[in-house]
Amino acid sequence: GEMHSLRLVNQSGNPTTLGSIHVVGRPTIVSFWASWCVPCRAETRVLVALRAQHPASELSIIAINIDPDAPKLKQDAFLSETGGRALAQLGGQPETYRALTGRSVIALPTTGFFDRNGRSIVTITSYAPETGEHAVKAALERILSSATPNPA
């Protein structure tokens, strides 16, 4: 669908699409961030911890930086402080955010949780220090539990 043909940039700066790194049949988290977004830092740390707990074969975690024109120093600092390089990092644009979320106003972090059929199950559009981690883990449980095929 449209989600798969969105134009993005990989870590080497070459054009790519979400479809080229998204694995069909695997629950997926897509998180939007920018280096100036303070709550994005806390959320990215949680996603990095989840990355360590779940093998890539059972969960994809894709992070999309929607302000790739920010100073490289700031982007690098964000990734170093959060451990964000453990996630599949892509560069996007504000248009990428609007196309994927259907929202005209950008709120960061926005994180989408998709089941193994690529259906959007939960979208979280903020990250509060007190409740954020719980919300992310609850959403993750929902997409992981949808990942076990029901016995016929």
Secondary structure by P-SEA (a helix, b strand, c coil): cccccccccccccccccccccccccbbbbbbbbccccaaaaaaaaaaaaaaaacccccbbbbbbbccccccaaaaaaaaaaccccccbbbbbcaaaaaaacccccccccbbbbbcccccccccccccccccaaaaaaaaaaaaaaacccccc
